[in-house]
Amino acid sequence: MPKKSTKPAAESIALTTSGVASVDKALAILRLFSSEQRELSLHQISTSTGLYKSTVLRMLASLSNALLVMKRADGIYVLGPAIATLNTAYQEQESLSMVIIPALENLVKSTQESAAFHVREGNKRLCLFRVDSQQALRDHIKVGDLLPIDKGAGGKVLQAFEGASGKVFNQIRSDMVLAISGDRTKEISGISAPVFTADGLIGVITLTMPTYRFDPSKLTAVKASAKKLTELLGGQFASI
C-alpha cells in the first residue's frame, strides 16, 4: 500500500458537500503554487495535501492534460501555460468591471430597477456583472447565472448583433435597443441594448423589473447607458 503522509487530509483539504471530491483535491494542489512557491515535488505536494502519492499523480495527470501544470525533466511540477490564459481573462474582466459596474450603478440610480451585463457563454448567456435595485420586489438573477440565449431581452439582443436573421432581429439592429414584457418569465420584463469594443460586440446591458412595473419609456436610459459604455470601451454604437 502506498505510504501516506502523517498529516490528515482533512487538515489540508476542505471537501465540499455539494461538489466533486476529486475536483476539490485537484484544486487543492493548484492552490499550493504561489509567487513564493513556484515549483513543487511530488513529495511536497503529497505532504502538503495529506494525499497518497498515487492520488496526487492522478490529479496531476488531469491538471497536466488541461495544461494547468507541467512536469519538468527533473520531475518537478510547475504551473502550465493555461494559467497564463486564465490570468489574462481575469485581468481583462477586472479592467472591465472598473468601467461596467459604475455604468450599471448609474443606470440603477436613474431607473430604480436592477441592471446587469451579459455575455455569451456557449449556448447560454452569462450574467457577468450585476447591480441590484433596492426595491423589495425584483428578479433575483446573480452574477454567474446562466440564462437562455433565445429568451429575454438580453438574449435576443445578443443574437441580433451576432447576425441572427429575421424581421425581429433586423428591427433590434435598427433600434439598438429592445424591450420585452414577460418573455423569459412572465413575471419579469427587460430592456436591453448592445455594448461594443473596438473589436465588436462584447455583451449587452440589461435592465430588469417585475412585469407590473414594466416601463417602455426607460428604453432611452438603457440605450444611452449602452452608448456611453461603448464609447468608454473604444467601440462604435451605431445601427447596422
URVEN-V969351 format. One record per run of one state. SS is the DSSP state (helix for helix, strand for strand, loop for the rest). FROM is the first residue (numbers start at 0). TO is the last residue. If there is no record, write none. Layout:
# URVEN-V969351
SS&FROM&TO + SS&FROM&TO
This chain:
# URVEN-V969351
loop&0&7 + helix&8&11 + loop&12&19 + helix&20&29 + loop&30&37 + strand&38&39 + loop&40&40 + helix&41&48 + loop&49&51 + helix&52&64 + loop&65&67 + strand&68&70 + loop&71&75 + strand&76&78 + loop&79&79 + helix&80&110 + loop&111&112 + strand&113&120 + loop&121&122 + strand&123&130 + loop&131&144 + strand&145&147 + loop&148&150 + helix&151&160 + loop&161&165 + helix&166&174 + loop&175&176 + strand&177&184 + loop&185&186 + strand&187&196 + loop&197&198 + strand&199&209 + helix&210&212 + loop&213&214 + helix&215&231 + loop&232&232 + strand&233&233 + loop&234&239
